[in-house]
């Protein structure tokens, strides 16, 4: 077992696959209000 496999329980190929996945698919915390059509500065009115 390599050091990565011992620490994570994943093989090098699995690590590369997850690295590629999270590199290409960015994480957006919370709702993206711009995609929902809310203009900047008006979010406080929308969230109430």
C-alpha distance matrix in Angstrom:
0.0 3.8 6.6 8.1 6.0 6.5 10.0 11.1 9.5 10.0 8.7 10.3 13.2 13.9 14.1 16.4 18.4 19.1 19.9 22.4 23.8 24.6 25.8 28.3 29.3 30.6 30.9 34.5 35.1 38.3 40.8 41.6 45.4 46.1 44.9 47.1 50.1 50.6 52.0 50.9 53.0 53.7 50.5 52.2 54.8 52.3 50.0 52.9
3.8 0.0 3.8 5.5 5.2 6.4 8.8 10.2 9.9 9.7 8.2 8.5 12.0 13.0 12.2 14.4 17.0 17.5 17.6 20.3 22.1 22.6 23.4 26.1 27.4 28.4 28.9 32.5 33.3 36.7 39.2 39.8 43.5 44.1 43.0 45.5 48.3 48.7 49.9 48.5 50.7 51.7 48.5 50.2 53.0 50.7 48.4 51.4
6.6 3.8 0.0 3.8 5.5 5.1 6.3 8.6 9.6 10.2 9.8 9.9 13.7 14.0 12.3 14.8 17.6 17.3 17.1 20.2 21.9 21.7 22.7 25.7 26.7 27.3 27.5 31.0 31.5 34.9 37.6 38.3 42.0 42.7 41.9 44.3 47.1 47.2 48.2 46.7 48.7 49.7 46.6 48.1 51.0 48.9 46.5 49.4
8.1 5.5 3.8 0.0 3.8 5.4 5.2 5.9 7.4 7.1 7.2 7.2 10.8 10.6 8.6 11.5 14.0 13.5 13.5 16.7 18.2 18.0 19.1 22.1 23.0 23.6 23.9 27.4 28.0 31.4 34.0 34.7 38.4 39.1 38.2 40.6 43.4 43.6 44.8 43.4 45.4 46.4 43.2 44.9 47.7 45.4 43.2 46.1
6.0 5.2 5.5 3.8 0.0 3.8 5.5 5.4 4.7 5.0 5.4 7.3 10.4 9.8 9.2 12.4 14.2 14.0 14.9 17.8 18.8 19.2 20.8 23.4 24.0 25.0 25.1 28.7 29.2 32.4 34.9 35.8 39.5 40.4 39.3 41.4 44.5 44.8 46.3 45.1 47.2 47.9 44.6 46.2 48.9 46.4 44.1 47.0
6.5 6.4 5.1 5.4 3.8 0.0 3.8 5.8 5.7 7.9 9.1 11.0 14.1 13.3 12.5 15.8 17.6 16.9 17.8 21.0 21.8 21.7 23.5 26.2 26.6 27.3 26.9 30.3 30.4 33.6 36.4 37.5 41.2 42.3 41.3 43.3 46.4 46.5 47.9 46.5 48.4 49.1 45.8 47.1 49.9 47.6 45.0 47.8
10.0 8.8 6.3 5.2 5.5 3.8 0.0 3.8 6.1 8.2 10.3 11.6 14.7 13.2 11.6 15.1 16.9 15.4 16.0 19.5 20.1 19.5 21.3 24.3 24.4 24.7 24.1 27.3 27.2 30.4 33.4 34.6 38.1 39.4 38.6 40.6 43.6 43.4 44.8 43.3 45.0 45.8 42.5 43.7 46.6 44.4 41.8 44.5
11.1 10.2 8.6 5.9 5.4 5.8 3.8 0.0 3.8 5.3 8.3 10.0 12.4 10.2 8.9 12.7 13.8 12.2 13.4 16.8 17.0 16.6 18.8 21.5 21.4 21.9 21.3 24.6 24.7 27.8 30.6 31.8 35.4 36.6 35.6 37.6 40.6 40.7 42.3 41.0 42.9 43.5 40.1 41.5 44.2 41.8 39.3 42.1
9.5 9.9 9.6 7.4 4.7 5.7 6.1 3.8 0.0 3.8 6.9 9.9 11.8 9.7 9.8 13.5 14.1 13.2 15.1 18.0 18.0 18.4 20.7 23.0 22.9 23.9 23.4 26.8 27.0 29.9 32.4 33.7 37.4 38.7 37.4 39.2 42.4 42.7 44.5 43.5 45.5 45.8 42.4 43.9 46.4 43.8 41.3 44.1
10.0 9.7 10.2 7.1 5.0 7.9 8.2 5.3 3.8 0.0 3.8 6.7 8.0 5.9 6.5 10.0 10.5 10.2 12.1 14.7 15.0 15.8 18.0 20.0 20.3 21.7 21.7 25.3 26.0 29.0 31.2 32.2 35.9 36.9 35.4 37.5 40.6 41.2 42.9 42.0 44.3 44.7 41.4 43.1 45.6 42.9 40.7 43.6
8.7 8.2 9.8 7.2 5.4 9.1 10.3 8.3 6.9 3.8 0.0 3.8 5.4 5.2 6.3 8.7 9.9 10.9 12.3 14.4 15.5 16.8 18.3 20.2 21.1 22.9 23.5 27.2 28.3 31.4 33.4 34.1 37.8 38.4 36.9 39.2 42.2 43.0 44.5 43.7 46.2 46.7 43.6 45.5 47.9 45.2 43.2 46.3
10.3 8.5 9.9 7.2 7.3 11.0 11.6 10.0 9.9 6.7 3.8 0.0 3.8 5.5 5.1 6.2 8.6 10.0 10.4 12.3 14.2 15.5 16.2 18.4 19.9 21.6 22.7 26.4 27.9 31.2 33.1 33.3 37.1 37.4 36.0 38.6 41.4 42.2 43.4 42.5 45.1 45.8 42.9 45.0 47.5 44.9 43.1 46.4
13.2 12.0 13.7 10.8 10.4 14.1 14.7 12.4 11.8 8.0 5.4 3.8 0.0 3.8 5.4 5.1 6.2 8.8 9.8 10.6 12.3 14.4 15.2 16.6 18.2 20.5 21.8 25.6 27.4 30.5 32.0 32.1 35.9 36.0 34.3 36.9 39.7 40.8 42.2 41.6 44.4 45.0 42.1 44.4 46.7 43.9 42.3 45.6
13.9 13.0 14.0 10.6 9.8 13.3 13.2 10.2 9.7 5.9 5.2 5.5 3.8 0.0 3.8 5.4 5.0 6.2 8.5 9.9 10.5 12.4 14.0 15.5 16.3 18.4 19.3 23.0 24.5 27.5 29.1 29.6 33.4 33.8 32.1 34.4 37.4 38.4 40.0 39.5 42.1 42.5 39.5 41.6 43.9 41.0 39.3 42.5
14.1 12.2 12.3 8.6 9.2 12.5 11.6 8.9 9.8 6.5 6.3 5.1 5.4 3.8 0.0 3.8 5.4 5.3 6.0 8.6 9.8 10.7 12.0 14.3 15.3 16.8 17.7 21.4 22.9 26.1 28.1 28.4 32.1 32.5 31.2 33.7 36.5 37.2 38.6 37.7 40.2 40.9 37.9 40.0 42.5 39.8 38.0 41.3
16.4 14.4 14.8 11.5 12.4 15.8 15.1 12.7 13.5 10.0 8.7 6.2 5.1 5.4 3.8 0.0 3.8 5.5 5.0 6.1 8.5 10.0 10.3 12.2 14.1 16.0 17.6 21.4 23.4 26.7 28.2 28.0 31.8 31.7 30.3 33.1 35.7 36.7 37.8 37.0 39.8 40.6 37.8 40.2 42.6 40.0 38.5 41.9
18.4 17.0 17.6 14.0 14.2 17.6 16.9 13.8 14.1 10.5 9.9 8.6 6.2 5.0 5.4 3.8 0.0 3.8 5.5 5.2 6.2 8.8 9.9 10.8 12.1 14.6 16.2 19.9 22.1 25.0 26.2 26.2 29.9 30.0 28.2 30.8 33.6 34.8 36.2 35.8 38.7 39.1 36.3 38.8 40.9 38.1 36.7 40.1
19.1 17.5 17.3 13.5 14.0 16.9 15.4 12.2 13.2 10.2 10.9 10.0 8.8 6.2 5.3 5.5 3.8 0.0 3.8 5.4 4.9 6.2 8.4 9.9 10.3 12.2 13.1 16.9 18.7 21.7 23.3 23.5 27.3 27.7 26.1 28.6 31.5 32.4 33.9 33.2 35.9 36.4 33.4 35.7 37.9 35.2 33.6 36.9
19.9 17.6 17.1 13.5 14.9 17.8 16.0 13.4 15.1 12.1 12.3 10.4 9.8 8.5 6.0 5.0 5.5 3.8 0.0 3.8 5.5 5.4 6.0 8.6 10.0 11.3 12.8 16.6 18.7 22.0 23.6 23.4 27.1 27.2 25.9 28.7 31.3 32.0 33.1 32.2 34.9 35.8 33.0 35.4 37.8 35.3 33.8 37.3
22.4 20.3 20.2 16.7 17.8 21.0 19.5 16.8 18.0 14.7 14.4 12.3 10.6 9.9 8.6 6.1 5.2 5.4 3.8 0.0 3.8 5.6 5.1 6.1 8.4 10.7 13.1 16.7 19.3 22.4 23.5 22.8 26.5 26.1 24.6 27.6 30.0 31.1 32.2 31.6 34.6 35.4 32.8 35.5 37.7 35.0 33.9 37.5
23.8 22.1 21.9 18.2 18.8 21.8 20.1 17.0 18.0 15.0 15.5 14.2 12.3 10.5 9.8 8.5 6.2 4.9 5.5 3.8 0.0 3.8 5.5 5.4 5.9 8.7 10.6 14.2 16.7 19.5 20.5 20.1 23.8 23.8 22.0 24.7 27.5 28.6 30.1 29.7 32.7 33.1 30.4 33.0 35.0 32.2 31.0 34.5
24.6 22.6 21.7 18.0 19.2 21.7 19.5 16.6 18.4 15.8 16.8 15.5 14.4 12.4 10.7 10.0 8.8 6.2 5.4 5.6 3.8 0.0 3.8 5.5 5.1 6.1 7.7 11.4 13.8 16.9 18.3 18.0 21.8 21.9 20.6 23.3 26.0 26.7 28.0 27.2 30.0 30.6 27.8 30.3 32.6 30.0 28.6 32.1
25.8 23.4 22.7 19.1 20.8 23.5 21.3 18.8 20.7 18.0 18.3 16.2 15.2 14.0 12.0 10.3 9.9 8.4 6.0 5.1 5.5 3.8 0.0 3.8 5.8 6.5 9.3 12.7 15.5 18.8 19.8 18.8 22.4 21.9 20.9 24.0 26.2 27.0 27.8 27.0 29.9 30.9 28.4 31.1 33.5 31.0 30.0 33.6
28.3 26.1 25.7 22.1 23.4 26.2 24.3 21.5 23.0 20.0 20.2 18.4 16.6 15.5 14.3 12.2 10.8 9.9 8.6 6.1 5.4 5.5 3.8 0.0 3.8 6.2 9.6 12.5 15.9 18.6 18.9 17.6 21.1 20.4 18.8 22.0 24.2 25.5 26.4 26.1 29.3 30.0 27.7 30.7 32.7 30.0 29.3 33.1
29.3 27.4 26.7 23.0 24.0 26.6 24.4 21.4 22.9 20.3 21.1 19.9 18.2 16.3 15.3 14.1 12.1 10.3 10.0 8.4 5.9 5.1 5.8 3.8 0.0 3.8 6.5 9.4 12.6 15.1 15.5 14.6 18.2 17.9 16.2 19.1 21.7 22.8 24.2 24.0 27.0 27.4 24.9 27.7 29.6 26.8 26.0 29.7
30.6 28.4 27.3 23.6 25.0 27.3 24.7 21.9 23.9 21.7 22.9 21.6 20.5 18.4 16.8 16.0 14.6 12.2 11.3 10.7 8.7 6.1 6.5 6.2 3.8 0.0 3.8 6.4 9.8 12.6 13.4 12.4 16.0 15.9 14.9 17.8 20.2 20.8 21.9 21.2 24.1 24.7 22.2 24.9 27.1 24.6 23.6 27.3
30.9 28.9 27.5 23.9 25.1 26.9 24.1 21.3 23.4 21.7 23.5 22.7 21.8 19.3 17.7 17.6 16.2 13.1 12.8 13.1 10.6 7.7 9.3 9.6 6.5 3.8 0.0 3.8 6.4 9.5 11.0 10.9 14.6 15.4 14.6 16.9 19.6 19.8 21.2 20.4 22.8 23.3 20.3 22.7 25.0 22.4 21.0 24.6
34.5 32.5 31.0 27.4 28.7 30.3 27.3 24.6 26.8 25.3 27.2 26.4 25.6 23.0 21.4 21.4 19.9 16.9 16.6 16.7 14.2 11.4 12.7 12.5 9.4 6.4 3.8 0.0 3.8 6.3 7.5 7.4 11.0 12.1 11.8 13.8 16.4 16.2 17.7 16.9 19.2 19.5 16.5 18.9 21.2 18.7 17.4 21.0
35.1 33.3 31.5 28.0 29.2 30.4 27.2 24.7 27.0 26.0 28.3 27.9 27.4 24.5 22.9 23.4 22.1 18.7 18.7 19.3 16.7 13.8 15.5 15.9 12.6 9.8 6.4 3.8 0.0 3.8 6.8 8.2 11.3 13.3 13.5 14.7 17.3 16.5 18.2 17.1 18.8 18.8 15.4 17.2 19.7 17.4 15.4 18.7
38.3 36.7 34.9 31.4 32.4 33.6 30.4 27.8 29.9 29.0 31.4 31.2 30.5 27.5 26.1 26.7 25.0 21.7 22.0 22.4 19.5 16.9 18.8 18.6 15.1 12.6 9.5 6.3 3.8 0.0 3.8 6.5 8.9 11.8 12.0 12.2 15.0 14.0 16.2 15.5 16.9 16.3 12.8 14.4 16.6 14.0 11.9 15.3
40.8 39.2 37.6 34.0 34.9 36.4 33.4 30.6 32.4 31.2 33.4 33.1 32.0 29.1 28.1 28.2 26.2 23.3 23.6 23.5 20.5 18.3 19.8 18.9 15.5 13.4 11.0 7.5 6.8 3.8 0.0 3.8 5.8 8.9 8.6 8.5 11.5 10.9 13.5 13.7 15.5 14.4 11.1 13.4 14.9 11.9 10.6 14.2
41.6 39.8 38.3 34.7 35.8 37.5 34.6 31.8 33.7 32.2 34.1 33.3 32.1 29.6 28.4 28.0 26.2 23.5 23.4 22.8 20.1 18.0 18.8 17.6 14.6 12.4 10.9 7.4 8.2 6.5 3.8 0.0 3.8 5.6 5.6 6.7 9.2 9.0 11.1 11.3 13.9 13.3 10.6 13.7 15.2 12.4 12.1 15.9
45.4 43.5 42.0 38.4 39.5 41.2 38.1 35.4 37.4 35.9 37.8 37.1 35.9 33.4 32.1 31.8 29.9 27.3 27.1 26.5 23.8 21.8 22.4 21.1 18.2 16.0 14.6 11.0 11.3 8.9 5.8 3.8 0.0 3.8 5.4 4.9 6.4 5.3 7.8 8.6 10.9 9.8 7.5 10.9 11.9 9.2 9.8 13.5
46.1 44.1 42.7 39.1 40.4 42.3 39.4 36.6 38.7 36.9 38.4 37.4 36.0 33.8 32.5 31.7 30.0 27.7 27.2 26.1 23.8 21.9 21.9 20.4 17.9 15.9 15.4 12.1 13.3 11.8 8.9 5.6 3.8 0.0 3.8 5.3 5.2 5.3 6.4 7.7 10.9 10.6 9.4 13.2 14.0 11.7 13.1 16.6
44.9 43.0 41.9 38.2 39.3 41.3 38.6 35.6 37.4 35.4 36.9 36.0 34.3 32.1 31.2 30.3 28.2 26.1 25.9 24.6 22.0 20.6 20.9 18.8 16.2 14.9 14.6 11.8 13.5 12.0 8.6 5.6 5.4 3.8 0.0 3.8 5.5 7.5 9.6 11.4 14.6 13.7 12.3 16.0 16.3 13.4 14.7 18.2
47.1 45.5 44.3 40.6 41.4 43.3 40.6 37.6 39.2 37.5 39.2 38.6 36.9 34.4 33.7 33.1 30.8 28.6 28.7 27.6 24.7 23.3 24.0 22.0 19.1 17.8 16.9 13.8 14.7 12.2 8.5 6.7 4.9 5.3 3.8 0.0 3.8 5.8 9.1 11.5 14.0 12.1 10.8 14.1 13.8 10.6 12.1 15.4
50.1 48.3 47.1 43.4 44.5 46.4 43.6 40.6 42.4 40.6 42.2 41.4 39.7 37.4 36.5 35.7 33.6 31.5 31.3 30.0 27.5 26.0 26.2 24.2 21.7 20.2 19.6 16.4 17.3 15.0 11.5 9.2 6.4 5.2 5.5 3.8 0.0 3.8 6.3 9.5 12.1 10.4 10.2 13.7 13.0 10.5 13.0 15.9
50.6 48.7 47.2 43.6 44.8 46.5 43.4 40.7 42.7 41.2 43.0 42.2 40.8 38.4 37.2 36.7 34.8 32.4 32.0 31.1 28.6 26.7 27.0 25.5 22.8 20.8 19.8 16.2 16.5 14.0 10.9 9.0 5.3 5.3 7.5 5.8 3.8 0.0 3.8 6.6 8.6 6.6 6.5 10.0 9.6 7.6 10.2 13.1
52.0 49.9 48.2 44.8 46.3 47.9 44.8 42.3 44.5 42.9 44.5 43.4 42.2 40.0 38.6 37.8 36.2 33.9 33.1 32.2 30.1 28.0 27.8 26.4 24.2 21.9 21.2 17.7 18.2 16.2 13.5 11.1 7.8 6.4 9.6 9.1 6.3 3.8 0.0 3.8 6.3 5.8 7.2 10.6 10.6 9.8 12.5 15.1
50.9 48.5 46.7 43.4 45.1 46.5 43.3 41.0 43.5 42.0 43.7 42.5 41.6 39.5 37.7 37.0 35.8 33.2 32.2 31.6 29.7 27.2 27.0 26.1 24.0 21.2 20.4 16.9 17.1 15.5 13.7 11.3 8.6 7.7 11.4 11.5 9.5 6.6 3.8 0.0 3.8 5.6 6.6 9.6 10.8 10.8 12.6 15.4
53.0 50.7 48.7 45.4 47.2 48.4 45.0 42.9 45.5 44.3 46.2 45.1 44.4 42.1 40.2 39.8 38.7 35.9 34.9 34.6 32.7 30.0 29.9 29.3 27.0 24.1 22.8 19.2 18.8 16.9 15.5 13.9 10.9 10.9 14.6 14.0 12.1 8.6 6.3 3.8 0.0 3.8 5.8 7.4 8.8 10.1 11.8 13.7
53.7 51.7 49.7 46.4 47.9 49.1 45.8 43.5 45.8 44.7 46.7 45.8 45.0 42.5 40.9 40.6 39.1 36.4 35.8 35.4 33.1 30.6 30.9 30.0 27.4 24.7 23.3 19.5 18.8 16.3 14.4 13.3 9.8 10.6 13.7 12.1 10.4 6.6 5.8 5.6 3.8 0.0 3.8 5.5 5.5 6.6 9.1 10.8
50.5 48.5 46.6 43.2 44.6 45.8 42.5 40.1 42.4 41.4 43.6 42.9 42.1 39.5 37.9 37.8 36.3 33.4 33.0 32.8 30.4 27.8 28.4 27.7 24.9 22.2 20.3 16.5 15.4 12.8 11.1 10.6 7.5 9.4 12.3 10.8 10.2 6.5 7.2 6.6 5.8 3.8 0.0 3.8 5.4 5.0 6.2 8.8
52.2 50.2 48.1 44.9 46.2 47.1 43.7 41.5 43.9 43.1 45.5 45.0 44.4 41.6 40.0 40.2 38.8 35.7 35.4 35.5 33.0 30.3 31.1 30.7 27.7 24.9 22.7 18.9 17.2 14.4 13.4 13.7 10.9 13.2 16.0 14.1 13.7 10.0 10.6 9.6 7.4 5.5 3.8 0.0 3.8 5.5 5.5 6.7
54.8 53.0 51.0 47.7 48.9 49.9 46.6 44.2 46.4 45.6 47.9 47.5 46.7 43.9 42.5 42.6 40.9 37.9 37.8 37.7 35.0 32.6 33.5 32.7 29.6 27.1 25.0 21.2 19.7 16.6 14.9 15.2 11.9 14.0 16.3 13.8 13.0 9.6 10.6 10.8 8.8 5.5 5.4 3.8 0.0 3.8 5.8 5.8
52.3 50.7 48.9 45.4 46.4 47.6 44.4 41.8 43.8 42.9 45.2 44.9 43.9 41.0 39.8 40.0 38.1 35.2 35.3 35.0 32.2 30.0 31.0 30.0 26.8 24.6 22.4 18.7 17.4 14.0 11.9 12.4 9.2 11.7 13.4 10.6 10.5 7.6 9.8 10.8 10.1 6.6 5.0 5.5 3.8 0.0 3.8 5.6
50.0 48.4 46.5 43.2 44.1 45.0 41.8 39.3 41.3 40.7 43.2 43.1 42.3 39.3 38.0 38.5 36.7 33.6 33.8 33.9 31.0 28.6 30.0 29.3 26.0 23.6 21.0 17.4 15.4 11.9 10.6 12.1 9.8 13.1 14.7 12.1 13.0 10.2 12.5 12.6 11.8 9.1 6.2 5.5 5.8 3.8 0.0 3.8
52.9 51.4 49.4 46.1 47.0 47.8 44.5 42.1 44.1 43.6 46.3 46.4 45.6 42.5 41.3 41.9 40.1 36.9 37.3 37.5 34.5 32.1 33.6 33.1 29.7 27.3 24.6 21.0 18.7 15.3 14.2 15.9 13.5 16.6 18.2 15.4 15.9 13.1 15.1 15.4 13.7 10.8 8.8 6.7 5.8 5.6 3.8 0.0
